[in-house]
Amino acid sequence: MKKPSLRALLRLSALLALGLLVGCGRPDGEVVVGSKKFTEGIILGEVLRGLLDGAGIPVRHRRALGGSRIVYNALVNGEIDAYVEYTGTLRHELFAGTDGAVTEVGKDRGDEDLRALLARDGIVMAGSIGFENNYALGMPEARAAELGIERISDLADHPNLRIRFGSEFMDRADGWPGLRDFYRLPQQDVRGVEHELAYRALGSGDADLTELYTTDAEIAYYDLRTLEDDRAYFRRYDAV
């Protein structure tokens, strides 16, 4: 994983400072940073809060507000002024089915469509932070070796696998429903749980497979094998 780009975060800080100068609608001129309900989002929110605070700008961080739609709606409604999102989530979840969004597998080309869609809601994308946090599927290394599973397509030969996905992944347009249909996966023992609980289930032997965020430290901690996305279902999720 690349380190977050300080230049991009400073650019976002400058953009927020400009908004403060022209009036952000709060009596005390406070900038409110939001974050989604997972560790990386909270850390990035804290980095942005620290940059603004260091520049002498009144700032507050509303941590772990919820999933993508909740936090994006808070941004559109003016409850927060900025948060870190991912291009794949914007394109394939928040704007899925929207006229002007590029959502086909393998069709992501630049960010022009996202900038135009965000502009409709009065939102500006400050730019890439400099790393990706993509989706993948993972299994305990020993279990994957035992079954000879290396690729997502190999899962089709193992219908009895116990799958525990994060609750949001179960419902996302770019999550389990699309993945299941794209790879024609036959598994029935598929349940939605908290993302951290899915990792614990793998570690205790109570589950065989979960979705990964590719920057997760748990991949190494639980000795997980990241399965090859051999038909290129998962898209790019650049942090912006």
Phi and psi in degrees as a GROMACS rama.xvg file:
@    title "Ramachandran Plot"
@    xaxis  label "Phi"
@    yaxis  label "Psi"
@TYPE xy
-73.2494  152.325  LYS-2
-70.5966  144.689  LYS-3
-55.7874  138.858  PRO-4
-76.2808  117.123  SER-5
-62.595  -34.4627  LEU-6
-61.1878  -43.3851  ARG-7
-66.4803  -40.7203  ALA-8
-67.9045  -36.8841  LEU-9
-65.6189  -36.3895  LEU-10
-62.2466  -42.2873  ARG-11
-65.5286  -40.1009  LEU-12
-60.9292  -43.2428  SER-13
-63.9545  -38.7666  ALA-14
-62.7007  -42.2445  LEU-15
-67.8703  -37.5714  LEU-16
-63.3867  -39.1505  ALA-17
-62.6247  -42.3508  LEU-18
-61.5954  -35.822  GLY-19
-64.6555  -40.732  LEU-20
-65.7831  -34.5253  LEU-21
-91.1338  -1.50894  VAL-22
106.107  110.917  GLY-23
-99.2761  4.11848  CYS-24
88.2036  3.9766  GLY-25
-113.455  135.258  ARG-26
-54.7688  -37.0321  PRO-27
-92.8265  4.60094  ASP-28
69.0077  19.8677  GLY-29
-74.9009  136.538  GLU-30
-93.8572  133.456  VAL-31
-112.098  118.206  VAL-32
-96.6955  137.488  VAL-33
-111.329  167.737  GLY-34
-151.227  152.146  SER-35
-78.958  171.06  LYS-36
-88.2647  64.0661  LYS-37
-157.569  159.522  PHE-38
-57.9613  -47.3678  THR-39
-61.23  -42.9806  GLU-40
-61.8362  -40.4947  GLY-41
-65.7282  -42.5746  ILE-42
-62.1664  -44.491  ILE-43
-65.8317  -35.5366  LEU-44
-62.4002  -38.1708  GLY-45
-68.4818  -37.4116  GLU-46
-61.5203  -45.929  VAL-47
-65.1276  -41.5063  LEU-48
-58.9602  -42.9076  ARG-49
-64.5649  -38.3057  GLY-50
-64.5539  -43.0698  LEU-51
-67.3011  -42.3611  LEU-52
-62.5279  -40.1702  ASP-53
-65.4844  -24.5808  GLY-54
-87.9016  5.29453  ALA-55
79.2591  18.947  GLY-56
-97.7895  127.002  ILE-57
-58.7391  127.485  PRO-58
-147.294  147.231  VAL-59
-136.983  142.014  ARG-60
-108.791  116.538  HIS-61
-92.0998  101.865  ARG-62
-84.196  146.707  ARG-63
50.2965  53.1648  ALA-64
-69.2398  -27.4806  LEU-65
148.092  -154.854  GLY-66
-79.0473  -177.047  GLY-67
-59.0603  -46.4006  SER-68
-65.6482  -39.1949  ARG-69
-62.6144  -45.962  ILE-70
-72.9928  -38.7988  VAL-71
-64.1869  -42.1863  TYR-72
-62.8727  -35.4719  ASN-73
-63.4918  -36.2704  ALA-74
-66.9629  -47.9691  LEU-75
-62.7767  -37.6012  VAL-76
-82.3479  -1.38493  ASN-77
81.4092  11.901  GLY-78
-75.1495  -26.9876  GLU-79
-132.83  163.96  ILE-80
-105.818  -18.7213  ASP-81
-166.477  153.658  ALA-82
-158.771  166.176  TYR-83
-92.6525  125.932  VAL-84
-125.682  176.018  GLU-85
-122.873  139.511  TYR-86
-59.4888  -38.1161  THR-87
-63.5713  -38.3114  GLY-88
-67.4121  -43.0447  THR-89
-60.1292  -50.0554  LEU-90
-74.5813  -40.5051  ARG-91
-107.155  -5.82791  HIS-92
-122.117  -63.0061  GLU-93
-67.5414  -36.8682  LEU-94
-110.655  15.0948  PHE-95
-58.7861  130.345  ALA-96
81.1403  -0.493817  GLY-97
-83.7453  136.026  THR-98
-59.0589  125.08  ASP-99
104.699  -11.1573  GLY-100
-89.4353  135.567  ALA-101
-90.6396  110.754  VAL-102
-124.434  -2.39801  THR-103
-71.806  149.115  GLU-104
-58.7885  131.018  VAL-105
75.569  10.4068  GLY-106
-106.799  3.45488  LYS-107
-65.3377  124.676  ASP-108
-138.386  97.9714  ARG-109
67.9432  -168.61  GLY-110
-120.09  11.984  ASP-111
-61.1149  -39.3015  GLU-112
-64.6487  -38.6484  ASP-113
-67.3278  -42.9365  LEU-114
-60.3587  -40.3403  ARG-115
-68.0116  -41.7061  ALA-116
-67.4436  -41.8905  LEU-117
-63.6196  -37.2052  LEU-118
-61.7753  -31.2059  ALA-119
-60.3873  -30.823  ARG-120
-95.8266  7.3563  ASP-121
76.2396  24.8408  GLY-122
-110.971  140.758  ILE-123
-111.438  134.22  VAL-124
-93.1448  117.38  MET-125
-74.7774  -21.0651  ALA-126
130.213  172.856  GLY-127
-71.115  139.701  SER-128
-80.8476  -22.4893  ILE-129
115.663  13.0611  GLY-130
-150.964  163.283  PHE-131
-110.641  149.503  GLU-132
-133.337  87.5859  ASN-133
-90.2981  165.822  ASN-134
-83.0156  151.443  TYR-135
-155.82  173.193  ALA-136
-112.769  142.85  LEU-137
-136.359  149.806  GLY-138
-133.888  153.57  MET-139
-55.3586  135.773  PRO-140
-56.0292  -43.3595  GLU-141
-64.67  -40.9318  ALA-142
-67.8328  -42.4421  ARG-143
-63.7414  -40.022  ALA-144
-67.0504  -39.986  ALA-145
-59.1879  -40.6444  GLU-146
-93.2784  -6.61874  LEU-147
70.1694  35.9387  GLY-148
-99.6397  119.834  ILE-149
-123.513  -27.4225  GLU-150
-122.753  159.177  ARG-151
-61.4577  -37.5848  ILE-152
-63.7317  -23.0494  SER-153
-65.562  -22.1758  ASP-154
-63.7191  -24.5995  LEU-155
-61.021  -23.3441  ALA-156
-89.2337  4.47881  ASP-157
-134.296  72.9718  HIS-158
-67.6088  -17.4408  PRO-159
-93.4663  10.0733  ASN-160
-62.2308  142.71  LEU-161
-94.2426  116.058  ARG-162
-113.2  130.788  ILE-163
-126.406  110.377  ARG-164
-105.613  156.245  PHE-165
-60.1926  145.386  GLY-166
-56.7295  -40.4172  SER-167
-65.6215  -38.2212  GLU-168
-63.5668  -28.8314  PHE-169
-64.817  -28.1779  MET-170
-110.629  -13.0372  ASP-171
-65.9561  148.033  ARG-172
-61.9289  -30.2929  ALA-173
-102.167  17.9581  ASP-174
-104.408  -137.905  GLY-175
-60.2606  -45.5942  TRP-176
-56.7712  -46.0887  PRO-177
-69.1988  -40.5093  GLY-178
-62.6901  -45.1394  LEU-179
-58.0541  -46.9091  ARG-180
-70.9301  -38.9194  ASP-181
-64.1072  -42.5938  PHE-182
-97.5264  -1.92652  TYR-183
54.3556  55.6201  ARG-184
-86.295  136.901  LEU-185
-97.8343  -0.279565  PRO-186
-62.9491  141.002  GLN-187
-112.99  -26.6807  GLN-188
-84.6422  73.8585  ASP-189
-125.362  120.649  VAL-190
-131.889  150.987  ARG-191
-97.4018  129.875  GLY-192
-139.626  176.194  VAL-193
-62.1411  142.826  GLU-194
-54.14  -43.9496  HIS-195
-65.6698  -35.6113  GLU-196
-67.4693  -30.7484  LEU-197
-63.8671  -42.7498  ALA-198
-62.5725  -42.173  TYR-199
-64.4464  -36.0003  ARG-200
-64.1223  -38.2438  ALA-201
-64.5027  -44.4655  LEU-202
-64.6997  -30.3659  GLY-203
-91.5208  -3.21979  SER-204
83.6772  10.9711  GLY-205
-90.1778  -2.49451  ASP-206
-149.696  160.246  ALA-207
-109.418  -23.1595  ASP-208
-152.656  143.48  LEU-209
-147.684  172.728  THR-210
-87.0567  148.675  GLU-211
-115.07  148.635  LEU-212
-94.0492  125.688  TYR-213
-67.3294  -9.67303  THR-214
-96.2286  1.99595  THR-215
-65.8575  132.465  ASP-216
-68.2025  -21.9079  ALA-217
-65.5424  -20.7289  GLU-218
-59.82  -47.7347  ILE-219
-74.9518  -39.7418  ALA-220
-59.8675  -43.2727  TYR-221
-94.6117  7.04821  TYR-222
52.3475  61.6039  ASP-223
-98.1542  144.626  LEU-224
-93.2204  124.149  ARG-225
-84.3761  118.219  THR-226
-75.1533  141.339  LEU-227
-67.8055  128.833  GLU-228
-84.7775  76.4315  ASP-229
-71.0918  -13.0009  ASP-230
-113.399  11.3008  ARG-231
57.0314  54.4519  ALA-232
-78.0754  -47.5555  TYR-233
-72.5793  141.043  PHE-234
-97.4082  179.532  ARG-235
-80.5811  138.407  ARG-236
-125.923  79.0548  TYR-237
-77.4751  134.096  ASP-238
-76.0287  127.163  ALA-239
